[in-house]
Amino acid sequence: MQAISNKQFTLKSRPHGAPTIDNFALKSEQMPELQQGEVLLRTIYLSLDPYMRGRMSDAKSYADPVEIGDVMVGATVCQIEQSNNDKFAKGDWVLAYTGWQEYAISNGEGLMPLGKEPSNPSYALGIMGMPGFTAYMGLLDIGAPKAGETVVVAAATGPVGATVGQIAKLKGCKVVGVAGGSEKCLYAIEKLGFDACIDHRADDFSSQLAKACDAGIDVYYENVGGKVFDAVLPLLNTAARVPLCGLVSQYNATELPQGPDRMGALMGQILSKRIRMQGFIIFDDYAHRYDEFATDMKKWLSEGKIHYREHLVTGLDNTVSAFNDMLDGKNFGKTVIQVNQPL
């Protein structure tokens, strides 16, 4: 095997607040020779997702943290650059979990084949992958929207929120999005088909949301938290459902927010309105239903009923800044790093 130098980001220290470049070490190492049964994976696309912030912390969670000195985790779409495994040939595309690095060696376990020439290979990280699956199951299984109901979703132009809103429209619901900035709100209405989209940066955000949801809110798909949920809570109808998949506004917080304790008000609303609020971890809870999702989503995409947008950043060196931009809502669509050119 020709000598290949692999550039990778390892976790150097645990962030306090927003991650900085100093929390990571950018290293280069020589890839070892392939053994029998192994393949060399060339990372083409790396997915950046909010859950990664939790992996940088050693706080107890549903998954183990990344250890200091280890390569930062992440889903990837790779090509087989070299193969000593009969099940894979050079040029094959696969979905992997090789993290923030240019190359990796695998024995083939856990690789999901994507074929020789997939039309949109990076879609496996977004609309056909974890974000799309999260949107689909959280909305349809926990949110259980009915035609004519009002569905509200924050981060409305992100990979999860945009998909939630479009599926809700397919189910006959009124959809109100929440996004940051007029450009994103306009996109949600004109391209994604939302009935309304409110800019959470507006001074009168709460009153605008209440006006748009004049019949209350039946389903609130929660992936942001913070002031958006504060505005949503009093608008929730009796028997409202709140699928909870993320709280991105809080991921860099180092202390509880200032102000009065609102836990009592939240519990009172849940009790008196019989609200169902349920967290979920997509592959832990729903892996057995992926085929159901994939069948529906492929059909909707082929029929032009679902639109999908990527925020593509070129170069592994830009991963940390792109990650922070995503947490700050500066991305527009699913954040993907193009690490290498395809073979």
N, C-alpha and C positions, 0 to 999 in steps of 0.2 A: 504494500500500500504506500502510495506517495505520501511523504510527510505532510501533515495538515496541522496548522496552528488554529486552536479553538479559542475564541474570545468569549468570555463569560462574566456575568455579574454575580458575585457572591455577597451574602449579607455580612457586613463588617461589624455593625452595631445596631441595636434596636432603636428605632426613631422615637423621639419624644415630640409629639405633634406631627407636623408634615415631614415626610421623609426628605432627606437631602442627599446630594451626591456623596457626602462624607459617610453616610450609613452603608455604602456599598464599596466593594473593591472590584475594579475592572481588571481582570487577569487574562493572560494568554497562556495556554498550555498545549503541548504537543499531544495529538491524539495517538493512543497506542495502536498496535497492529490488531486487525480484526481476528477474532478466534472463530472456529467452526460454529456455525449457527447464528453468528452475529451480523448486524447490518450497521452501516454508517449512515446516520440521519443528517441531512443538510437542512437546517431550519430556514424555511422560506418566510413564514408568517408567525408572529408571536402575538398572542392575545393579551391585552391588559384589561383587568377587571377589578372592581372595587374590593372583592373579597381578599385580594392580595395584601391589602393593608393589615388585615387581621393576622395574616401569616407572619408578618414582620414583628408582631408582638408576642410576648411569652404568656399573655393572659390566657386563662383556661377558656377553650372554645370547642367547637364541634370537630375541629381538625388540629393536628399537631402543628406547632409553629416551625418555621424554617430555622434550623440550627445556625448559629454563628459559624461562618466559614463555608456554608453550603450554597449551592447555586440557587438563586431565587426561583420559585416555582412558577409555572404557567403552562397553559395549553398551547400547543404549536401545531402548525401544518408543515410537514417536512416532505422532502423527496429522498428516496433511497439513492445515495451517491455510490455506495459500494455494498455488495452483498455476498455473504457466505452462508446464506439461509435460502433453502430451496423454495420457501413460501413467498419470497420477495425478490424482485428483479430491479436492476438499476433503472431509475426514472419513475418508479412507482410513487404515488402520493399517499401519505398516511396522516392520520390524526394522531398526535402523540401528546405527551405531557413532559417535555424535556426542559422547559423553563427558559430563563434569560441567558441563552448562549447560542453560538453559531452552529455548533455540531454536537452530536451525541452518539453514543454506541448503544444498541439495544439487541437483546436476544429474540426480539419479535413479540414478546408478551405484552399485551395491552395496546398494541398498535391497531388502529382501525383503518383498514384499506379504503382509499377514496378513488381508486382506479388509476388508469394510465394518463388520462387527459380530462380531469374534471373541469367543467365549464367555469366554475367560480370556487376554486379550492378554499379560499379564505372564509367562505360562507360557513364552513364547518366550525369556525370559532365564534360565529354570531347567530344569524337567523336560523341555521340548521344545527346549531350547537347549544351550549349551555344557556346563553341568554334567551334564545328563542324558545327553548324547552321550558325555561323558568317562567317566561311570560305565559306560555300556553297552559301549563298545569296550574300555576298559581291562580290565574284568572278563572279557568273553566272548572277546576276541581274545588278550590276553596271559595273563590268569588261567586261561582255559579250564577252568572248574569242571566237575566230574563229579558226578553224583548220589551222595550219601552222603559226599562230602568235607566238610571243615570250612573255612569261609571266615571270616576275621576282617577287620573294617573299622573304622578309627578315624574320629573325627568322625561318628559313626554317625547323627546326626540332621540333619547338614548336607545340602545339596542333592545332593552327590556320594555321600557315605557312605550316606544313607538309600536312595538308588536302587540302589547296589551291593548292599546287603543284601537288598532286596526281589527284585531279579533273581536273586540267588543262591538264594533260597528257591524261586522259580519253577523253577529248574533242579534242585531236589531236594537242596540242600545244607543242612548244619547251619551256622547263621550266628551268630557271636558279634560283637557290637558293642562299641566302646569310646567312651564319651562323658563329658562333664563334668557331674556332678551326678545326683542320684537322679531328678529329674523327666524329664530327657532319657532316662535308661536305662529308666525305666518306659514312656515313649512308644515307644521302640524295640521293646520286647517286646510291649506291648499293642496298639499301633496298626500298627506296621510288620511285626510277626510274627517278629522275631528270636527265636532260641532262648535267648539270654542277652545281657546287656549289662553291662559292667564299668565302674565309675566310676574314671577314671584318677587322680582325686584321693585315692582311698583309700590308706591307709598300706600295706595289704597287696595293692596292685593286682597285682603280679606273681604272687603265689600264687593270687589269685582267677582270673586269666586262665588260669593253668596248670590249675586245677581244671575250669574251663569247657571247656578244650580238652584233655580227657583222652586223645584219640586224636591229639594233635598238630595242627598247622596245615598245610593243603595250599595255601591261597591267602591271602595277606595283601595287601589293597589299601592301599597306602601313600599317605597324603596329609597326614601330620602329622610323623612323625619323632620325634626326641628320646627320652624315657623310654619311650614306647609301643613304639617299635621295639626298644629294649633288652630289653623283656620278651618281645616276640614272637620275636626271633632264635633263642633256644635251643629254642623249641617248633616251629620249622619242620621239616616232614618231608622225607625224601628226595624229590627232584624237585618240591619246592614252587615255586610261582610267585609273584612279587612285582611286580605292576604298580605303577609309581612315577609318580604324577601331581602330587605336591606335598609340601612339607615346611614346613607353615605354622608349626610351632613355632620355626623358625629364621629366618623372614623379617625379623625386627627385630633379629637378633643382630648385634653389632658385633665379636665375636671368637669363636674356637673355644671349645667348652665345656671347663671344667676337668676334670681327671681323666686317667687313662692313655689312651694311644693304642689305640683298639679296632679300627683298620683291619685289623690282622693277624687278629684273631678273626673279623671279618666275612668276609674273603677265605677264611679256612680253612673256615668254614661253607659258603660258596658252593661251594667246591671239593669238599669231602668229601660234601656232601649233593646236589651237582649242582643247586643252586637256580638258577632263572631269575629274574633281576631286570632289568626293562626300563623305562626312562623313555619317555615319549611326549608329544607336543604334538598335541592332538586334531585341529585343523583342518589342520595341516601333514601329519600322518600318515594321517588317516582321512576327509578331506573328501569323498572319492569314495564313502563308504559311509553318508553322512547319510540317504539315502532308506531304507535298510535299517533304521536305527535308528528313524526317524520312523514307519515302518509298524508296527513292533513296539510302540513306546511308545504310539501313539494307540490301538492295540487294547487294551493292558493298562490304560490309563487308563479307556477306555470300559467295560471289564469290571469295574472296581473292584479290579483286582489290584495296582495301584501307587497308593500314597498320597503326597501332596505337600503340603508346608507352607512358607508364606512368612513371613518376618520383615519386615513392611512398616513403613517409617519415612517420615513425611510431611515434606516440605520440603527443598529443596536446601541450605539453611543447615546442616542436620544431617548432611551427607554425611561430613565428616571424623570426627566422633565415632562415627557408625555404622560407618565403615570400621574404626576401631580396635577397636570392640566385637566386630566379626566376627573380627578376627585374634586377639582374646583369648578367643574362644569364648562371648561373652555373647549372641550371637544364638541364635535357636531356629528353624531353617529357613533358607531362601534369603533373603539380605538384598537387599531392593529398596527404592529411594527413590522415593516418588511425588512427582514434581517439579511437575507441573501437574494440574489436573482435566481430564478429557476434554472435547472440544468438545460 
